[in-house]
Amino acid sequence: MRFLPHLLKRFVHKGRLTLIEPDGTRTVFGSGQDGPDVVMRLHDDRLDRELFFNPELVSAEAYMDGRITFEDGSSVYDFLSLFSVNRGGLASHPVQQALRRSWRALKRWHQSNPLGRSATNAQSHYDHPPEFYRLWLDSRMIYSCAYFPTPDASLEEAQEAKLRHIAAKLKLEPGMRVAEIGSGWGALAIYLAQLGVHVTAINVATEQLAESRKRAEAAGVADRITFFERDYRELTGSFDRIVSVGMMEHVGVTHFDEYFGTIKRLLAPGGFAMIHAIGRMSPPGSTAPFIRKYIFPGGYVPAMSEVFTSLERVGLWTADCEILRLHYYWTIRHWRLNFEARRGEVVAMMGERFARMWEFYLVAVELGFLNGSNMVFQLLLSNERDDVPVIRDFIVDEERALAARG
């Protein structure tokens, strides 16, 4: 083993990593303090070079394929936690710096989401059987950041609170026309329709739309929701409110002006939009290679500077901005624990390799919201400066009124 120890020596300072090479040789890296203790076995000599040159992608693929295993009670969670607390050491290595420069140089190509490809990218993630997602999401199958009144709230309570929080920000009145861009499994559309508005909900994931229609029918609001399989750029009409939750991450930085421009075009006079998306508190970057290849092709978590620069170009007012810092960490922790509890069913349904891939994904993003730069932002956007109430107390007032309704 020639390459990998050089990287690990520079990378692992907190915690401890015991590396077991294919011939049984053990090498220990790290102080053993302020981090987890991980024992990792390599089952393939080629991993020495492969991990050195692209550790973030190769470690995921090797775990998926069983070429890397963890021993002595350590797990993939411990391994990614070790990576998370030592992230700066990896990024400072010259080879890794060169690799990141190449990712940034290709960023616009990686995030190209023209009509057609955008749908294909989204479908690769969301068109798994609904039964798979039902195993580990809440009963409404909400696949976006919850809103925790307290850290120990249940996932069901936090997702209910999220729906209420969003509806409060929208300040709805019966009969309003609401467009939802990226409607998931229909939970928000159903909740809003129950408040007396008509929702036009669009999505490009066929499986999600089929499930959404069933759920709207069961909830008795199918006559107040119109579901379309449509790209956001193809939506027409005029709407009093627009809401988009967990969709902007799939747009790609080269298409932000199209996205916000579409919102500007669709807003009726006096209307406004609520955008909920993952962002980063750090400068612009690129999507991690494992996430880009296996989880969210074409996806990107933007820096706030990229979001606001686009809004400036398009000419929309940012009437309100809220940053949710730990809420997604708590959400994904619930998902991961639910997933672990039902892992045997996941394997029976989707296979061992898929289960390992999803396990790696959930752990990685959970820790990204705990130790990395990720957070969630919610924006209220309008064409005119006073389309949104100028005192934000209305959000609390609306939220309390909705809570009182039960």
C-alpha positions in Angstrom: 0.0 0.0 0.0 1.7 3.1 -1.2 -0.8 5.9 -1.9 -3.6 5.7 0.7 -1.5 5.9 3.9 0.0 9.2 2.6 -3.5 10.7 2.3 -4.8 9.3 5.6 -1.8 10.5 7.5 -2.6 14.0 6.4 -6.3 13.6 6.6 -7.2 11.8 9.9 -6.3 13.9 13.0 -9.5 13.6 15.1 -10.7 10.2 16.1 -8.9 7.0 15.1 -8.9 5.0 11.9 -7.5 1.5 11.9 -6.8 0.4 8.3 -6.6 -3.3 7.6 -5.0 -4.0 4.2 -5.9 -7.0 2.1 -2.8 -8.8 3.4 -3.9 -8.2 7.0 -1.5 -5.4 7.8 -2.9 -2.9 10.3 -2.0 0.8 10.3 -3.5 3.3 12.8 -4.2 7.0 12.0 -5.4 9.8 14.2 -5.2 10.9 17.8 -8.1 8.8 19.1 -9.7 11.9 20.5 -12.6 14.1 19.5 -14.0 11.6 17.0 -15.1 8.1 16.4 -13.0 4.9 16.4 -13.3 3.2 13.1 -11.8 -0.1 11.9 -12.0 -0.4 8.1 -10.9 -3.5 6.1 -10.0 -3.2 2.4 -10.7 -6.4 0.3 -9.0 -5.3 -2.9 -5.4 -4.1 -3.5 -6.7 -1.7 -6.2 -8.4 0.4 -3.5 -5.0 1.9 -2.5 -4.7 3.9 -5.7 -8.5 4.4 -6.3 -9.2 5.8 -2.9 -6.2 8.1 -3.0 -7.3 9.8 -6.2 -11.1 10.0 -5.6 -11.9 9.0 -2.0 -15.4 10.5 -1.7 -16.7 8.5 -4.7 -14.7 5.4 -4.4 -15.3 4.9 -0.7 -19.1 5.0 -1.4 -18.8 2.6 -4.4 -16.5 0.2 -2.5 -18.9 0.1 0.4 -21.8 -0.6 -2.0 -19.9 -3.4 -3.6 -18.6 -4.9 -0.3 -14.9 -4.1 -1.2 -14.8 -2.1 2.1 -16.3 -3.4 5.3 -16.2 -2.1 8.9 -15.3 -4.2 11.9 -15.1 -4.2 15.8 -18.5 -2.6 16.1 -17.8 0.3 13.8 -20.1 1.2 11.0 -20.5 3.3 7.9 -22.0 6.0 10.2 -18.8 6.0 12.2 -16.7 6.1 9.1 -18.6 9.1 7.6 -18.6 10.8 11.0 -14.8 10.4 11.0 -14.7 12.0 7.5 -17.0 14.7 8.7 -14.9 15.9 11.6 -11.7 15.7 9.5 -13.1 17.3 6.4 -10.6 20.2 6.3 -7.6 17.9 6.3 -8.8 16.0 3.2 -9.6 19.3 1.3 -6.1 20.6 2.0 -4.3 17.7 0.3 -2.8 18.9 -3.1 -4.4 16.0 -5.1 -7.8 16.7 -3.5 -7.5 20.4 -4.2 -6.8 19.6 -7.9 -9.8 17.3 -7.9 -12.1 19.9 -6.5 -10.9 22.5 -9.0 -11.9 20.1 -11.8 -15.3 19.6 -10.3 -15.8 23.4 -10.1 -14.7 23.8 -13.7 -17.3 21.2 -14.8 -20.0 22.5 -12.5 -22.2 24.0 -15.2 -22.0 20.9 -17.3 -22.8 18.7 -14.3 -25.8 20.9 -13.5 -27.2 21.3 -17.0 -30.9 20.5 -16.7 -32.6 21.4 -20.0 -36.1 20.2 -20.8 -36.2 16.5 -21.0 -32.9 15.8 -19.1 -34.3 17.6 -16.1 -37.2 15.0 -15.9 -34.8 12.1 -16.5 -32.6 13.3 -13.6 -35.5 13.7 -11.2 -37.1 10.4 -12.1 -33.8 8.5 -11.4 -34.3 9.4 -7.7 -38.1 9.8 -7.2 -39.5 7.0 -9.3 -38.6 4.2 -7.0 -41.6 2.3 -5.8 -43.7 4.4 -3.3 -43.6 1.3 -1.0 -39.8 1.8 -0.6 -40.2 5.4 0.6 -43.2 4.4 2.8 -40.9 2.3 4.8 -39.0 5.2 6.4 -40.8 8.5 5.7 -43.7 9.8 7.8 -47.3 8.8 7.1 -47.8 11.7 4.7 -44.5 10.6 2.8 -43.1 14.1 3.0 -39.6 14.0 1.6 -38.2 17.4 2.6 -37.0 19.1 5.8 -39.4 19.1 8.7 -39.9 22.0 11.1 -39.2 21.0 14.7 -40.9 23.0 17.4 -38.5 21.2 19.8 -35.6 18.9 19.0 -37.4 15.9 20.6 -40.6 16.3 18.5 -41.7 13.3 16.6 -41.2 13.2 12.8 -45.0 13.2 12.4 -45.3 16.3 14.6 -42.5 18.1 12.9 -43.8 17.5 9.4 -47.3 18.7 10.4 -45.6 21.8 11.8 -43.7 22.3 8.5 -47.0 22.2 6.5 -48.5 24.7 9.0 -45.5 27.0 8.9 -45.5 27.1 5.1 -49.2 27.7 4.9 -48.9 30.5 7.4 -46.3 32.2 5.3 -48.5 32.0 2.2 -51.4 33.8 4.1 -54.1 32.0 2.1 -57.7 33.0 1.6 -60.4 30.7 0.3 -60.6 30.5 -3.4 -57.0 31.5 -4.1 -55.2 29.9 -7.0 -52.0 28.3 -5.8 -49.2 26.7 -7.9 -47.0 24.1 -6.4 -43.7 23.6 -8.3 -42.4 20.1 -7.4 -45.3 18.5 -5.5 -43.7 15.3 -4.2 -46.3 12.8 -2.9 -48.9 15.5 -2.6 -48.9 16.2 1.2 -48.6 20.0 0.9 -51.1 20.2 -2.0 -53.6 18.2 0.0 -53.0 20.4 3.2 -53.5 23.6 1.2 -56.6 22.3 -0.6 -58.1 21.5 2.8 -57.8 25.2 3.6 -60.1 26.1 0.7 -57.7 27.0 -2.1 -57.3 25.4 -5.5 -53.9 24.0 -6.2 -52.2 23.3 -9.5 -49.4 20.9 -8.6 -46.7 19.9 -11.1 -44.1 17.2 -10.9 -41.9 15.3 -13.4 -41.9 12.0 -11.4 -44.6 9.7 -12.7 -44.7 7.4 -9.6 -45.1 10.4 -7.3 -48.0 11.8 -9.3 -49.8 8.5 -9.3 -49.5 8.2 -5.6 -50.5 11.9 -5.1 -53.7 11.4 -7.0 -54.7 8.5 -4.8 -53.9 10.4 -1.7 -55.9 13.5 -2.8 -58.9 11.2 -3.6 -58.7 9.5 -0.2 -58.5 13.0 1.5 -61.6 14.2 -0.3 -59.9 17.1 -2.1 -59.3 15.7 -5.5 -61.7 18.3 -7.0 -59.5 21.1 -5.6 -56.1 19.8 -6.9 -55.0 19.5 -10.5 -51.9 17.4 -10.8 -49.8 17.7 -14.0 -46.7 15.9 -15.1 -44.9 19.0 -16.3 -41.6 20.9 -16.1 -41.7 24.2 -14.3 -40.8 26.0 -17.4 -43.9 24.7 -19.1 -46.4 25.9 -16.5 -48.8 28.7 -17.7 -51.5 30.7 -16.0 -51.7 33.3 -13.2 -51.5 32.4 -9.5 -52.1 34.3 -6.3 -49.5 32.2 -4.5 -46.6 30.0 -5.7 -44.9 27.5 -3.4 -41.9 25.3 -4.2 -40.5 22.9 -1.5 -37.3 20.9 -2.1 -37.3 21.5 -5.8 -34.8 24.3 -6.4 -32.0 21.9 -5.5 -32.7 20.1 -8.8 -32.7 23.2 -11.0 -28.9 23.7 -11.4 -27.2 27.1 -11.1 -27.2 27.7 -14.8 -31.0 27.6 -14.7 -31.7 29.8 -11.6 -32.8 32.7 -13.8 -35.2 30.5 -15.7 -36.6 29.2 -12.4 -37.1 32.6 -10.7 -38.1 34.1 -14.1 -40.9 31.5 -14.3 -42.1 32.4 -10.8 -42.1 36.1 -11.7 -44.1 35.4 -14.9 -46.7 33.3 -13.1 -47.4 35.6 -10.2 -50.8 37.4 -10.4 -50.8 41.1 -9.3 -50.4 41.3 -5.6 -49.3 37.6 -5.4 -46.2 36.2 -3.9 -44.1 33.0 -3.7 -42.6 30.9 -0.9 -39.4 29.0 -1.8 -38.0 26.3 0.5 -34.7 24.7 -0.5 -31.3 23.5 0.8 -28.5 25.9 0.7 -25.0 26.3 2.0 -23.5 29.0 4.2 -20.1 28.6 2.5 -19.1 30.1 -0.9 -20.2 28.5 -4.2 -19.0 25.0 -4.7 -19.9 21.8 -6.5 -22.0 18.7 -5.8 -20.1 15.8 -4.2 -19.3 13.0 -6.8 -21.3 10.2 -5.0 -24.4 12.4 -4.7 -24.0 13.6 -8.3 -23.6 10.1 -9.8 -26.0 8.0 -7.7 -28.5 10.2 -5.8 -29.3 13.5 -7.4 -27.8 13.8 -10.9 -28.0 17.4 -12.1 -28.6 18.6 -8.5 -26.8 21.4 -6.7 -27.1 23.0 -3.3 -26.4 26.7 -3.9 -24.6 29.3 -1.9 -26.9 32.1 -0.8 -24.8 34.5 -2.9 -25.8 32.5 -6.0 -29.5 32.6 -5.0 -29.6 36.4 -4.4 -27.5 37.2 -7.5 -30.1 35.5 -9.6 -33.0 37.2 -7.8 -31.3 40.6 -8.5 -31.0 39.8 -12.2 -34.6 38.6 -12.5 -36.0 41.5 -10.5 -37.9 39.9 -7.6 -38.2 41.3 -4.2 -37.0 39.2 -1.3 -39.6 40.0 1.3 -38.5 37.5 3.9 -35.7 35.0 4.5 -35.6 32.4 7.2 -32.6 30.0 7.8 -33.3 26.6 9.3 -30.0 25.3 10.5 -30.5 22.1 12.4 -34.0 21.1 11.3 -32.8 19.0 8.4 -30.3 17.2 10.6 -33.1 16.2 13.0 -35.3 15.2 10.0 -32.7 13.0 8.3 -31.7 11.4 11.6 -35.3 10.2 11.9 -35.2 8.9 8.3 -31.9 7.1 8.9 -33.1 5.4 12.1 -36.4 4.4 10.4 -34.4 3.0 7.4 -32.1 1.0 9.7 -35.1 -0.5 11.5 -36.6 -1.6 8.2 -33.4 -2.4 6.4 -34.3 -6.1 5.9 -37.4 -5.1 4.0 -35.4 -2.6 1.9 -33.0 -5.4 0.9 -35.9 -7.7 0.1 -37.5 -5.0 -2.1 -34.5 -3.2 -3.7 -31.4 -5.5 -3.1 -28.3 -5.3 -0.9 -26.3 -2.9 -3.1 -29.2 -0.4 -3.3 -29.7 -0.6 0.5 -26.0 0.1 1.0 -26.1 3.0 -1.4 -29.1 4.6 0.3 -27.6 4.0 3.7 -24.4 5.8 2.6 -26.5 8.6 1.3 -28.7 9.1 4.4 -25.7 9.1 6.7 -23.7 11.5 4.5 -26.4 14.1 4.3 -27.3 13.8 7.9 -23.7 14.6 8.9 -23.5 17.3 6.3 -26.3 19.2 8.2 -24.6 18.5 11.5 -20.9 19.2 10.8 -20.9 20.7 7.3 -22.1 23.9 5.7 -25.6 22.8 4.7 -28.8 24.4 5.9 -32.3 25.1 4.6 -33.6 28.5 3.6 -37.2 29.8 3.1 -37.8 32.9 1.0 -40.9 35.0 0.3 -40.6 36.6 -3.1 -42.8 39.2 -4.9 -42.9 41.4 -7.9 -43.7 44.5 -5.8 -42.2 45.6 -2.5 -45.5 45.6 -0.6 -47.2 42.4 -2.0 -46.0 40.6 1.2 -47.2 42.2 4.5 -44.4 44.5 5.6 -44.5 43.3 9.3 -43.7 39.7 9.6 -45.8 39.2 12.7 -48.5 37.9 10.3 -46.6 34.6 10.0 -46.9 33.9 13.8 -50.5 35.1 13.8 -51.4 32.8 10.8 -49.6 29.9 12.3 -51.4 30.1 15.6 -54.7 30.4 13.8 -53.9 27.2 11.8 -52.9 25.4 15.0 -56.1 26.3 16.7 -58.0 24.7 13.8 -56.4 21.4 14.6 
